[in-house]
Amino acid sequence: MYRFQIIAHTQMGESIGLVGSTPELGEWDVSKCLHLQTNEDQYPVWWVETDIDLTPFLNSPNQQRIEYKYVRFYSDGGVEWETVGPNRWLPCRPDPGSDTLTVDDGAFGYLQPWPYAYWDQANRTQNFAKPLKNLIHKIGIGSKTREDDIFITSSPQEKSSQGFQNCLKELIHNIALLYKAKNGLKIVVIGSSVALGHNAWLMKGWTGYLQEELYEKYGHQLVNVSLSGSNVTTTIDRFSEVVTPEKPDIVIIALSLGNEGLAHCPPHERAARQRKFETGLQELIEMVREIGAFPMLGSVYPNGDYTAEHYWLLQRTHQRMLSWGIPILDWLSVLDDGQGRWREGTSFDPAHPNSKGHRLMYEAINLNLFDLTAKDLAQKQQILDTPVTLYKDDKGLEVLSHNQNRSLQIVNSSANCYIISSSWQELQTPLQKHSTLEPGIYLSHTVAEHIPSYLWVRDDKVIETTLKIPPSVELEYSSAFEFFSARVSQVLFYDGQITILKQEESLLRIINESNHEYNLQPMWKEVRQALKGQVSGVYTDVLNPDLPFRTMMIGADGLESRVKVPPLSSLSFKYQCPLSEINRVAILPIGDRCAIRMVLHKMEYDGPAYPFDLTRTTNLSDVTDIIENGFFDMWNPDFLHYNHEEARIYHGKWTGLSFAHEIEETDDPLYDFSPVYERMRYRYEGRSQRFLYTLNHCDEVLFIRTGMVDKEQIKDFIAKLEEKCQGKPFRILIISPQPSEELAELTNVVHYDLYLNPDHMYEDLGYWMHCTEVVRSILDSLGVSSKNLFWCPPKIPK
């Protein structure tokens, strides 16, 4: 029985038919076609079941396949053939009998170059160790008196028949195979739908061909425990249940980047999906080794929906897998069209190969990889388990390479400190020749003060990082890749360059694989949110806690400070104390121009903008009034007017207030001010909310103003701020070209007789940097640094 099925989207009154080259299929007469059916539960799948007499085809040397097409019947009586090109076809095989063979033809109008069909009954799985009792029954072999006593009971005439002789040959062949299998290996394949044989004829994919060949050639038994839709996570979860009980000698891991969602995930998630896949494979490899088996990998393969960026990621993963020192069944070269998609005629759909593709996958497998005995595998494993001494001196330093996990062990049993650098050729040369180190960052398993937390290996296998190895230590450095395993760390963030790992409750590692410095800060939304679930508190760099920007503050909404990560490095941050145990100081500019915003930017103390960062406020009394009134009316269009000659927006209520950065090239503020107002409303609502949030949530405030002020204005500002801050400590830093004596004896006021000219900064970078260093030294003298700076979130929590 054949069941033909196809996906067809139809309108009311339309139906689908099947017409083909056999009498059962109408012999190409549409009026005699088979009509398919569908229902509410299965639409848009249409299907029909029929028997087909294969006798004429089996007896004819010229006709080896059945050909057919689908047609669409319209409600008005019209008929549409699905294509005018080649026909669909089925190979002629013996009649399926009472079982149903489902022929899955994909979608209407899209003809696959190779057909796909599968038996509905699970018991159709082929067993290549054929039961001997069937053959014994055929030729009359029985057992009398003793189980070992086997003799022929058939008559002499039966013994001489060709059928008898064929059965006897088959029996002898299978007995020989069973004898060979006693010394063969057990091979388990764990993968996804492609490993199961999906979309190949009768589900005989590359594993089916390999199963036959390995049994015939070496007597190996292949067991396929693959599951459709599996990815690395589900495979890891299933491993102990389906692989371990088999007690395999070899395990082939055959998964794809496609099932990690690479083809259709947002672009910013692609690198993370790739790394998750690679890390999962590494974890599966270790699981295979832990049960005493030998791992092999099926390589990545194309996908019909991959783009150029997908292909770049695919190739990187492929090259990494080839460098792992594990036998690879390399399929990419025979299936790839050069752009990450399937070679023409090899795919059934974007995610799966067809029968031809499966055959090519099988033919690409180097069968010599399986020319092994149990003794051979044991020797291979012993080689992997034995570390290689790369360097040893008579003072107590030994450097070893572990091939199995590609790690570097440094043992310093002396009382001396060693410095390892790229110029130490006596060590670097054997590293290049004999180690299995790969280019990239390696992390120390020991996280402690004075212990180098990482090392960088160049493409030529030279250790580029200078390492100071303390006396009496034993250190192990493994590829950062190893730390991505869920059994070692939790990956909180990864974008292809920056990684944040949570190794334990109080320890975070940040890895920078790029050639430039990275700034992690609260305005980086994905990074901030990645740390949202971490225990709130202060985390400091274990190795260099006193360096600037090596303090990580984490609050209820994630990252609340700036952290700078050098290129090609890794930093370890350990929990130190709750946020409440440090006095966090907020810097709030209060005019009169943008000079403070500019120097804070160069100092990298800047966060999201505040209301007075990019305005001009010549009168401090205006600032006082604006803050006292909660910024109400600051962006009210009734008070805003545009001066075309000066290209500035002036405020009618606070005449000392003006805006110079709100008009864009596409605006026409003289005739239509509404786009400008909407933009200002959005910006200044957010900036004012940050100002008030900071005032309420920091521990101390440092207000900074760079314009001229008089004593009475400052007194009024202080009085209003004391009420606004409700007892919270604050200071006012005034940087203006006026004598400090004018502001003497004012509480909480610090004055510097300086002039910071923002126009000059724009014109002269040297002057800008000079002003930055001046302000930095002032802030240092006031005890404000990256270690205690309050960072306001860009979006105020509700």
FITIDO-812282 format. One line per 2 residues: for each residue x, y, z of C-alpha. Coordinates in nm, 2 decimals. Example, Ala and Ser with C-alpha at 12.3 -4.5 7.8 and 13.67 -1.06 7.14 Angstrom:
<atoms>
1.23:-0.45:0.78  1.37:-0.11:0.71
</atoms>
This chain:
<atoms>
0.00:0.00:0.00  0.13:0.34:-0.10
0.03:0.67:0.08  0.10:0.97:-0.13
0.10:1.31:0.06  0.18:1.66:-0.03
0.14:2.01:0.11  -0.09:2.23:-0.10
-0.25:2.56:0.00  -0.59:2.57:-0.17
-0.90:2.80:-0.19  -1.26:2.70:-0.12
-1.38:2.46:-0.39  -1.03:2.36:-0.50
-0.89:2.01:-0.47  -0.57:1.81:-0.55
-0.53:1.50:-0.78  -0.25:1.26:-0.86
-0.20:1.13:-1.22  0.09:0.91:-1.35
0.23:0.64:-1.56  0.05:0.33:-1.42
-0.31:0.22:-1.46  -0.37:0.28:-1.09
-0.26:0.64:-1.14  -0.47:0.70:-1.45
-0.19:0.66:-1.72  -0.16:1.04:-1.75
-0.54:1.08:-1.81  -0.65:1.35:-1.57
-1.01:1.23:-1.58  -0.88:0.90:-1.43
-0.66:1.05:-1.16  -0.66:0.97:-0.79
-0.83:1.24:-0.59  -0.65:1.34:-0.27
-0.83:1.43:0.06  -0.76:1.66:0.35
-0.93:1.76:0.67  -0.93:2.04:0.93
-0.67:1.88:1.14  -0.41:1.80:0.87
-0.46:2.08:0.61  -0.26:2.19:0.41
-0.15:1.82:0.39  -0.34:1.63:0.12
-0.31:1.25:0.09  -0.44:0.94:-0.09
-0.37:0.57:-0.04  -0.36:0.31:-0.32
-0.21:-0.02:-0.42  0.02:-0.03:-0.73
0.09:-0.35:-0.92  0.47:-0.35:-0.97
0.49:-0.68:-1.17  0.52:-0.51:-1.52
0.80:-0.30:-1.40  0.99:-0.57:-1.22
0.98:-0.79:-1.53  1.08:-0.51:-1.77
1.45:-0.41:-1.80  1.35:-0.07:-1.95
1.10:0.06:-1.70  1.27:0.10:-1.36
1.05:0.36:-1.21  0.69:0.50:-1.18
0.64:0.86:-1.29  0.36:1.10:-1.18
0.25:1.46:-1.11  0.00:1.64:-0.90
-0.28:1.86:-1.04  -0.49:2.13:-0.90
-0.87:2.13:-0.98  -1.03:2.48:-0.96
-1.39:2.54:-0.86  -1.47:2.65:-1.22
-1.35:2.32:-1.37  -1.01:2.44:-1.47
-0.70:2.21:-1.42  -0.35:2.32:-1.33
-0.05:2.08:-1.36  0.20:2.15:-1.09
0.49:2.20:-1.33  0.57:2.16:-1.70
0.92:2.03:-1.63  1.03:1.68:-1.51
0.80:1.43:-1.35  0.80:1.30:-0.99
0.91:0.94:-0.97  0.94:0.64:-0.75
1.19:0.35:-0.78  1.03:0.01:-0.85
1.07:-0.22:-0.55  0.89:-0.54:-0.45
0.53:-0.48:-0.34  0.52:-0.34:0.01
0.24:-0.59:0.09  0.02:-0.51:0.39
0.25:-0.23:0.53  0.20:0.13:0.42
0.48:0.31:0.24  0.43:0.69:0.28
0.56:0.89:-0.01  0.63:1.24:0.12
0.64:1.48:-0.18  0.70:1.80:0.00
0.50:2.10:-0.15  0.29:2.13:-0.46
0.49:2.28:-0.75  0.83:2.20:-0.60
0.97:1.89:-0.74  1.25:1.71:-0.55
1.52:1.55:-0.77  1.50:1.24:-0.55
1.20:1.09:-0.39  1.14:1.04:-0.02
0.94:0.76:0.14  0.93:0.57:0.47
0.75:0.28:0.62  0.48:0.36:0.86
0.57:0.06:1.08  0.86:0.10:1.31
0.94:-0.26:1.29  1.07:-0.21:0.93
1.41:-0.11:1.08  1.67:-0.33:0.91
1.88:-0.57:1.11  2.19:-0.67:0.93
2.27:-0.96:1.17  2.00:-1.16:0.99
1.82:-1.42:1.21  1.95:-1.76:1.11
1.63:-1.94:1.20  1.46:-1.81:0.89
1.73:-1.95:0.67  1.75:-2.27:0.87
1.38:-2.32:0.81  1.42:-2.25:0.43
1.68:-2.53:0.38  1.56:-2.77:0.64
1.84:-2.74:0.89  1.74:-2.87:1.24
1.89:-2.97:1.56  1.87:-3.32:1.72
1.99:-3.45:2.05  2.25:-3.17:2.10
2.23:-2.80:2.02  2.57:-2.82:1.86
2.47:-3.11:1.63  2.34:-2.94:1.31
2.25:-3.15:1.00  2.05:-3.12:0.68
1.70:-3.28:0.68  1.60:-3.18:0.32
1.57:-3.44:0.04  1.86:-3.48:-0.21
1.64:-3.32:-0.48  1.59:-3.01:-0.26
1.96:-3.00:-0.18  2.05:-2.98:-0.55
1.80:-2.70:-0.63  1.93:-2.34:-0.71
1.71:-2.19:-0.43  1.86:-2.43:-0.18
2.21:-2.35:-0.29  2.14:-1.97:-0.27
2.00:-2.01:0.08  2.30:-2.21:0.19
2.54:-1.96:0.05  2.35:-1.68:0.24
2.36:-1.89:0.56  2.73:-1.95:0.53
2.79:-1.58:0.46  2.59:-1.47:0.76
2.76:-1.73:0.99  3.09:-1.58:0.87
2.97:-1.23:0.95  2.84:-1.33:1.29
3.18:-1.49:1.36  3.35:-1.17:1.25
3.11:-0.96:1.46  3.24:-1.14:1.77
3.56:-0.94:1.73  3.39:-0.63:1.59
3.32:-0.30:1.76  3.00:-0.15:1.87
2.94:0.19:1.72  2.66:0.42:1.84
2.54:0.71:1.63  2.37:0.99:1.82
2.24:1.28:1.61  1.93:1.44:1.47
1.70:1.38:1.17  1.97:1.37:0.91
2.15:1.10:1.11  1.82:0.91:1.12
1.80:0.91:0.74  1.51:1.16:0.70
1.42:1.25:0.35  1.62:0.96:0.20
1.43:0.68:0.02  1.30:0.43:0.28
1.50:0.64:0.54  1.82:0.48:0.43
2.06:0.77:0.48  2.43:0.78:0.53
2.40:0.58:0.85  2.22:0.30:0.67
2.49:0.27:0.41  2.76:0.29:0.68
2.58:0.03:0.89  2.59:-0.22:0.60
2.95:-0.16:0.50  3.09:-0.17:0.85
2.92:-0.50:0.92  3.03:-0.65:0.59
3.39:-0.52:0.61  3.48:-0.53:0.98
3.20:-0.71:1.16  3.12:-0.39:1.35
2.77:-0.33:1.48  2.61:0.01:1.43
2.33:0.13:1.66  2.15:0.45:1.57
1.99:0.63:1.87  1.94:0.96:1.68
1.63:1.17:1.74  1.46:1.41:1.50
1.50:1.77:1.60  1.78:1.71:1.84
2.03:1.99:1.93  2.33:1.98:2.16
2.12:2.05:2.47  1.86:1.77:2.41
2.14:1.53:2.30  2.33:1.59:2.63
2.01:1.53:2.82  1.95:1.20:2.64
2.30:1.07:2.64  2.30:0.87:2.96
1.97:0.72:2.88  2.03:0.61:2.52
2.41:0.58:2.47  2.56:0.47:2.80
2.35:0.15:2.83  2.48:0.04:2.49
2.84:0.02:2.62  2.98:0.14:2.29
3.34:0.13:2.17  3.29:0.43:1.94
3.03:0.71:1.95  2.96:0.92:1.64
2.81:1.26:1.73  2.63:1.39:1.43
2.45:1.72:1.49  2.39:2.04:1.30
2.40:2.42:1.35  2.06:2.43:1.18
1.89:2.27:1.48  2.05:2.54:1.70
1.83:2.79:1.51  2.13:2.96:1.34
1.95:3.02:1.01  1.65:3.21:1.15
1.77:3.37:1.48  1.83:3.75:1.51
2.17:3.85:1.38  2.30:3.95:1.72
2.23:3.60:1.85  2.42:3.41:1.58
2.76:3.40:1.74  2.60:3.28:2.07
2.42:3.00:1.89  2.74:2.90:1.72
2.94:2.90:2.04  2.66:2.70:2.22
2.68:2.44:1.95  3.06:2.41:1.97
3.06:2.40:2.35  2.79:2.14:2.35
2.99:1.92:2.11  3.29:1.95:2.34
3.08:1.84:2.64  2.94:1.54:2.44
3.30:1.45:2.35  3.39:1.44:2.72
3.08:1.24:2.80  3.18:0.98:2.54
3.53:0.96:2.70  3.39:0.93:3.05
3.21:0.61:2.95  3.53:0.46:2.81
3.43:0.51:2.44  3.62:0.67:2.15
3.45:0.99:2.00  3.40:1.07:1.64
3.22:1.38:1.49  3.00:1.43:1.20
3.09:1.76:1.05  2.86:2.05:1.00
2.67:2.07:0.67  2.48:2.33:0.46
2.14:2.48:0.50  1.93:2.63:0.22
1.85:2.94:0.42  2.21:3.04:0.51
2.35:3.38:0.41  2.71:3.49:0.37
2.74:3.56:0.74  2.60:3.22:0.83
2.85:3.07:0.59  3.14:3.25:0.76
3.02:3.11:1.10  2.97:2.76:0.95
3.33:2.76:0.81  3.47:2.88:1.14
3.30:2.60:1.33  3.41:2.35:1.07
3.78:2.46:1.10  3.76:2.45:1.48
3.62:2.10:1.47  3.90:1.99:1.24
4.15:2.12:1.50  4.01:1.92:1.79
4.22:1.61:1.72  3.91:1.39:1.68
3.82:1.19:1.36  3.58:1.39:1.15
3.33:1.26:0.90  3.38:1.55:0.66
3.06:1.63:0.47  3.09:2.00:0.41
3.32:1.98:0.10  3.09:1.74:-0.09
2.76:1.91:0.00  2.85:2.28:0.00
2.78:2.50:-0.30  3.05:2.75:-0.20
2.80:2.97:-0.02  2.68:2.76:0.27
2.38:2.62:0.08  2.33:2.27:-0.06
2.49:2.17:-0.38  2.23:2.15:-0.66
2.03:1.84:-0.66  2.14:1.72:-0.31
1.87:1.86:-0.08  1.51:1.77:-0.01
1.44:2.10:0.18  1.65:2.38:0.33
1.75:2.16:0.63  1.78:1.81:0.49
1.97:1.62:0.22  1.78:1.40:-0.02
1.88:1.04:-0.12  2.16:1.17:-0.34
2.29:1.39:-0.06  2.28:1.11:0.19
2.47:0.89:-0.06  2.74:1.16:-0.10
2.77:1.19:0.28  2.83:0.82:0.30
3.08:0.82:0.02  3.27:1.11:0.18
3.34:0.89:0.49  3.69:0.75:0.52
3.61:0.39:0.61  3.97:0.34:0.72
3.88:0.53:1.03  3.69:0.22:1.14
3.97:-0.03:1.06  4.02:-0.07:1.44
4.01:-0.33:1.71  3.94:-0.29:2.07
4.32:-0.30:2.13  4.37:-0.02:1.88
4.12:0.20:2.06  4.28:0.13:2.40
4.62:0.24:2.26  4.47:0.56:2.11
4.31:0.64:2.44  4.64:0.58:2.63
4.82:0.82:2.40  4.55:1.09:2.47
4.57:1.03:2.84  4.95:1.06:2.87
5.07:1.42:2.91  5.37:1.54:2.71
5.66:1.72:2.89  5.75:2.02:2.69
6.00:2.18:2.92  6.18:2.08:3.25
6.47:2.22:3.43  6.67:2.11:3.74
6.53:2.40:3.95  6.17:2.28:3.97
5.98:2.41:3.67  5.80:2.17:3.45
5.56:2.25:3.16  5.33:1.98:3.03
5.08:1.95:2.75  4.76:1.74:2.79
4.65:1.62:2.45  4.31:1.49:2.54
4.17:1.82:2.67  4.43:2.05:2.50
4.54:2.21:2.82  4.87:2.34:2.95
5.00:2.25:3.30  5.27:2.46:3.47
5.43:2.31:3.78  5.67:2.53:3.98
5.80:2.34:4.28  6.08:2.57:4.34
6.11:2.87:4.58  6.17:3.10:4.28
5.94:3.31:4.06  5.95:3.24:3.69
5.87:3.48:3.41  5.73:3.32:3.09
5.74:3.54:2.79  5.73:3.51:2.41
6.11:3.55:2.39  6.18:3.24:2.60
6.27:3.02:2.30  6.37:2.72:2.50
6.01:2.68:2.61  5.83:2.83:2.31
5.99:2.60:2.06  5.86:2.27:2.21
5.53:2.44:2.26  5.51:2.50:1.89
5.62:2.16:1.79  5.46:1.92:2.04
5.17:2.08:2.21  4.80:2.06:2.10
4.73:2.42:2.20  4.51:2.61:1.96
4.52:2.99:1.90  4.31:3.18:2.15
4.27:3.26:2.52  4.34:3.00:2.79
4.21:3.05:3.14  4.36:2.94:3.46
4.16:2.69:3.67  4.30:2.87:3.98
4.15:3.21:4.05  4.36:3.39:4.32
4.56:3.70:4.38  4.91:3.69:4.21
4.80:3.40:3.98  4.80:3.50:3.61
4.43:3.44:3.52  4.48:3.39:3.15
4.73:3.35:2.86  4.70:3.43:2.49
4.83:3.18:2.23  4.91:3.32:1.89
4.84:3.15:1.56  5.19:3.01:1.56
5.13:2.85:1.91  5.36:3.10:2.08
5.24:3.22:2.43  5.22:3.59:2.37
5.12:3.69:2.73  5.40:3.75:2.99
5.32:3.53:3.29  5.47:3.57:3.63
5.45:3.22:3.79  5.48:3.24:4.17
5.68:2.98:4.36  5.53:2.65:4.48
5.22:2.64:4.25  5.07:2.39:4.01
4.86:2.57:3.75  4.65:2.44:3.46
4.53:2.65:3.17  4.25:2.53:2.94
4.11:2.69:2.64  3.84:2.95:2.72
3.62:2.73:2.50  3.63:2.46:2.77
3.48:2.70:3.02  3.17:2.75:2.81
3.05:2.40:2.91  2.74:2.41:3.13
2.93:2.17:3.36  3.19:2.44:3.43
3.02:2.78:3.38  2.69:2.95:3.29
2.72:3.17:2.98  2.55:3.49:3.07
2.65:3.68:2.75  2.84:3.61:2.42
2.84:3.81:2.10  3.14:3.66:1.92
3.40:3.89:2.09  3.29:3.95:2.45
3.19:3.67:2.69  3.06:3.69:3.04
3.08:3.36:3.23  2.94:3.29:3.58
3.17:3.02:3.71  3.03:3.01:4.06
2.79:3.22:4.26  3.06:3.48:4.36
3.29:3.46:4.05  3.24:3.61:3.71
3.49:3.59:3.42  3.49:3.84:3.13
3.67:3.73:2.81  3.77:3.97:2.53
3.87:3.77:2.22  3.91:4.09:2.00
4.21:4.30:1.92  4.07:4.61:2.08
3.96:4.72:2.43  3.60:4.68:2.52
3.39:4.90:2.75  3.11:4.73:2.93
2.87:4.98:3.07  2.50:5.02:3.17
2.40:5.17:2.84  2.49:4.84:2.67
2.14:4.69:2.71  2.22:4.33:2.64
2.52:4.33:2.88  2.33:4.51:3.15
2.04:4.26:3.13  2.27:3.96:3.12
2.39:4.05:3.47  2.04:4.12:3.60
2.00:3.79:3.78  2.34:3.80:3.94
2.37:3.86:4.32  2.37:4.24:4.38
2.69:4.38:4.51  3.05:4.50:4.44
3.27:4.27:4.23  3.64:4.35:4.19
3.92:4.23:3.96  4.10:3.95:4.15
4.44:4.03:4.00  4.43:4.41:3.97
4.16:4.55:4.20  4.30:4.90:4.22
4.32:4.97:3.85  4.06:5.21:3.71
3.74:5.05:3.57  3.81:4.72:3.74
3.51:4.75:3.98  3.19:4.59:3.87
2.87:4.71:4.05  2.57:4.50:4.00
2.22:4.60:4.11  1.87:4.47:4.08
1.86:4.58:3.71  2.20:4.45:3.62
2.53:4.63:3.55  2.56:4.97:3.72
2.92:5.06:3.64  3.18:5.08:3.36
3.43:4.80:3.32  3.72:4.81:3.07
3.85:4.48:2.93  4.19:4.49:2.75
4.23:4.32:2.41  4.30:3.95:2.40
4.24:3.91:2.77  4.03:3.77:3.05
3.94:3.93:3.38  3.81:3.76:3.69
3.57:3.95:3.92  3.49:3.82:4.27
3.21:3.94:4.49  3.34:4.17:4.77
3.05:4.33:4.95  2.69:4.46:4.92
2.64:4.79:4.73  2.53:4.94:5.06
2.88:4.91:5.20  3.03:5.16:4.95
2.95:5.54:4.92  2.85:5.59:4.56
2.89:5.94:4.44  2.69:6.08:4.15
2.82:6.36:3.93  2.54:6.59:3.82
2.64:6.88:3.58  2.44:7.20:3.63
2.57:7.41:3.34  2.66:7.66:3.22
2.77:7.49:2.90  2.87:7.13:2.78
3.23:7.15:2.90  3.18:6.90:3.19
2.99:6.66:2.97  3.28:6.67:2.72
3.56:6.61:2.97  3.36:6.33:3.15
3.32:6.17:2.81  3.70:6.16:2.76
3.74:6.04:3.12  3.49:5.77:3.05
3.29:5.88:3.35  2.99:5.97:3.13
2.67:5.78:3.13  2.33:5.86:2.98
2.27:6.24:2.94  2.12:6.47:3.21
1.91:6.78:3.14  2.19:7.04:3.16
2.46:6.84:2.97  2.39:6.98:2.63
2.22:7.31:2.71  2.35:7.66:2.78
2.24:7.80:3.12  2.40:8.14:3.18
2.20:8.21:3.50  2.24:7.97:3.79
1.91:8.10:3.93  1.73:7.95:3.63
1.89:7.61:3.71  1.78:7.64:4.07
1.42:7.72:3.97  1.41:7.44:3.71
1.53:7.18:3.96  1.30:7.31:4.23
1.00:7.28:3.99  1.09:6.92:3.89
1.19:7.04:3.53  0.82:7.12:3.46
0.80:7.35:3.15  1.16:7.30:3.05
1.05:7.16:2.71  0.71:7.32:2.69
0.66:7.44:2.33  0.47:7.75:2.45
0.80:7.88:2.59  1.03:7.77:2.31
1.12:7.99:2.01  1.38:7.93:1.74
1.64:8.20:1.64  1.73:8.13:1.28
2.04:8.35:1.28  2.19:8.18:1.58
2.04:7.84:1.50  1.94:7.81:1.87
1.62:7.75:2.06  1.56:8.00:2.34
1.33:7.96:2.64  1.08:8.23:2.72
1.03:8.15:3.09  1.40:8.10:3.18
1.58:8.35:2.96  1.92:8.22:3.04
1.83:7.88:2.90  1.89:7.78:2.54
1.94:7.47:2.32  2.19:7.43:2.04
2.18:7.05:1.96  1.81:6.98:1.89
1.77:7.09:1.52  1.85:6.82:1.26
1.91:6.86:0.89  1.56:6.74:0.79
1.38:6.99:1.03  1.22:7.31:0.93
1.17:7.48:1.27  1.04:7.81:1.13
0.73:7.65:0.97  0.69:7.32:1.15
0.83:7.29:1.50  0.64:6.98:1.60
0.91:6.72:1.50  1.16:6.92:1.70
0.93:6.94:2.00  0.85:6.57:2.00
1.22:6.49:1.99  1.29:6.73:2.28
1.00:6.60:2.48  1.13:6.24:2.45
1.49:6.34:2.53  1.43:6.58:2.82
1.16:6.37:2.99  1.42:6.09:3.00
1.70:6.32:3.11  1.50:6.48:3.39
1.38:6.14:3.52  1.75:6.03:3.54
1.84:6.35:3.72  1.57:6.30:3.99
1.64:5.92:4.01  2.01:5.98:4.06
1.93:6.24:4.33  1.72:5.99:4.51
1.93:5.67:4.47  2.30:5.78:4.50
2.47:5.80:4.84  2.63:6.14:4.77
2.60:6.41:4.50  2.87:6.62:4.34
2.71:6.90:4.14  2.95:7.06:3.88
2.91:7.40:3.72  3.16:7.56:3.48
3.00:7.91:3.45  3.03:8.23:3.65
2.82:8.26:3.96  2.77:8.50:4.25
2.76:8.43:4.62  2.38:8.49:4.65
2.30:8.25:4.37  2.50:7.98:4.53
2.34:8.04:4.87  1.99:8.01:4.71
2.10:7.69:4.52  2.23:7.54:4.84
1.91:7.62:5.03  1.69:7.47:4.77
1.91:7.16:4.73  1.91:7.09:5.10
1.54:7.06:5.08  1.55:6.85:4.76
1.82:6.62:4.89  1.65:6.57:5.23
1.96:6.53:5.43  2.17:6.35:5.16
2.53:6.48:5.16  2.62:6.69:4.85
2.90:6.92:4.73  2.91:7.18:4.46
3.22:7.21:4.24  3.25:7.54:4.07
3.50:7.58:3.79  3.49:7.94:3.67
3.74:8.22:3.59  3.67:8.42:3.90
3.86:8.47:4.23  3.79:8.19:4.48
3.76:8.46:4.76  3.42:8.56:4.61
3.28:8.22:4.71  3.47:8.18:5.03
3.30:8.05:5.35  3.02:7.88:5.16
2.94:7.54:5.30  2.99:7.24:5.07
3.13:7.46:4.79  3.47:7.39:4.62
3.59:7.64:4.37  3.87:7.63:4.11
3.97:7.95:3.92  3.98:7.80:3.57
3.81:7.84:3.24  3.70:7.53:3.04
3.61:7.64:2.68  3.41:7.38:2.50
3.45:7.56:2.16  3.82:7.54:2.20
3.79:7.17:2.29  3.61:7.09:1.97
3.89:7.27:1.77  4.19:7.13:1.96
4.20:6.77:2.09  4.52:6.85:2.28
4.34:7.12:2.48  4.04:6.89:2.53
4.27:6.62:2.68  4.44:6.88:2.90
4.11:6.99:3.04  4.02:6.63:3.10
4.33:6.56:3.30  4.28:6.88:3.51
3.92:6.77:3.59  4.04:6.42:3.66
4.29:6.54:3.92  4.02:6.75:4.08
3.78:6.46:4.11  4.07:6.24:4.25
4.13:6.50:4.52  3.76:6.49:4.60
3.77:6.11:4.63  3.56:6.04:4.32
3.68:5.76:4.09  3.55:5.46:3.89
3.55:5.26:4.21  3.27:5.46:4.37
3.10:5.65:4.09  2.72:5.62:4.07
2.60:5.52:3.73  2.24:5.60:3.65
2.06:5.34:3.43  1.97:5.48:3.08
1.60:5.38:3.13  1.46:5.45:3.47
1.31:5.14:3.64  0.94:5.17:3.70
</atoms>
